[in-house]
Amino acid sequence: MNAALGGPVPELPVDPEESLALLASVALPHQQRGDHPRYFARVPGPSSFAAVLGEWMGTGFNTIAASWAGGSGPATIELVVIEWLRQLMRFPKGTEGVLASGGSSASLTAFSAARSTLGAGVVYLTDQTHSSLPRALRELGFTAKDVRVLESDDNYKMSIAHLERAIAEDKSGGRRPFMVTGTAGTTNAGTSDPLEEIADICAREKMWFHIDGAYGGPAALTEQGRGYLAGIDRADSLVLDPHKWLFQPYDVGCLLIRAGALERCFSMKPEYLKDVKAGAGEVDFRNRSLELTRRSRAPKLWMSMRTYGVNRIREAIQRGIQLAEFAEDYLRTHPDVWEVVTPAQIGVVCFALKNGNPEDHTLRAKKVSDSGYASVTSTVLKGQTVLRLCTINPLTTEDDIIGTINRLAGRVE
Ligand SMILES: Cc1ncc(COP(=O)(O)O)c(C=O)c1O
């Protein structure tokens, strides 16, 4: 690829048709097909056409969503989609938010704002928390002593007993419990932490409650998903990743957070921006995260929510939940071959060969992926390598799932 795409600095113009052809034939095909119906690896990215149109339009107009004066239109769309997401997640009126590049930067933004609000202290998370969260804490200067990684329970959820014990130990050791981060849909197994109980503890201890719903948060749009994620609306800050399960092209993450927290943390007033101050009801998004010049990520969400309607998006999410359940049921009809390690939970099922060598899982996933039929990856749960399907693409069929599982079993070449 480097030979085809690289070479010396192009001092003189190159035919753009040729460059476009190279992009289309060499560069762009070499990437994961995250929106293919048989892409079950990691977290798929089933993007939607209406969102792509919104994104193109925004880029074509070179939208800027930094200040009200610089772009009140883009800022308004961002406020609108944040308000729609607030209502859908049933967060209190007045909740604020900001769009970000993804879950990693949205959580980092939330942690900075939480610390500005409450002051630093100890953070509690689990061994199933996405690794971007401890990384964000590390980069914000939290030391290993400030971050308590609690062992998850047998269902890969935060253990309330472990959390209570750790908080009590820290308090008696003169340390200040500051924040619990819960997960609404872990990447590994789709499990959700006991959000209601964690919210009660945070309220009692006057701690910040952050929820990482980057993967699973949108499941709360469905009745079934809301059952799994009960308590999600009690967070002080919640991260969603519309480029995962809200069918957006990369990139767009979203942070919903208590009113005032972002601007308390991120406001800045350089001399040259003094005359582009927002008035009442107007928002300078540069004051809501570390980004000053920022493109508008809102048009794609706005466009797709209007074009499809949230009902249809809700049905598409429900379909993803059902597909994982279908996969689980199918695995259970072959108990001689497969063992279900974690049941289908909001779009993820993990499974293992009944009498297989765990290392074989990675090899089988690779073989099926290399064949071009489907993309599957393994993960590790409490030291055991298992196979995993993430089924959030609404275009996936039951036959796609059967065909993939049968190939993983070696039943079809
Ligand atoms: C649960 C969870 N949190 C956070 C992230 C990080 O999000 P992003 O890749 O958008 O930065 C991911 C990514 O897969 C995730 O699954």
The ligand as a Gaussian input file, in Angstrom:
#p B3LYP/6-31G(d) Opt

LIG

0 1
 C      -17.874000       0.683000      26.836000
 C      -16.947000       1.560000      26.044000
 N      -16.496000       2.699000      26.600000
 C      -15.667000       3.526000      25.939000
 C      -15.226000       3.228000      24.668000
 C      -14.310000       4.183000      23.960000
 O      -15.026000       4.862000      22.997000
 P      -14.332000       5.553000      21.712000
 O      -13.648000       4.441000      20.972000
 O      -15.477000       6.136000      20.969000
 O      -13.367000       6.565000      22.210000
 C      -15.664000       2.052000      24.049000
 C      -15.171000       1.714000      22.684000
 O      -15.357000       0.655000      22.156000
 C      -16.547000       1.205000      24.745000
 O      -17.004000       0.064000      24.188000

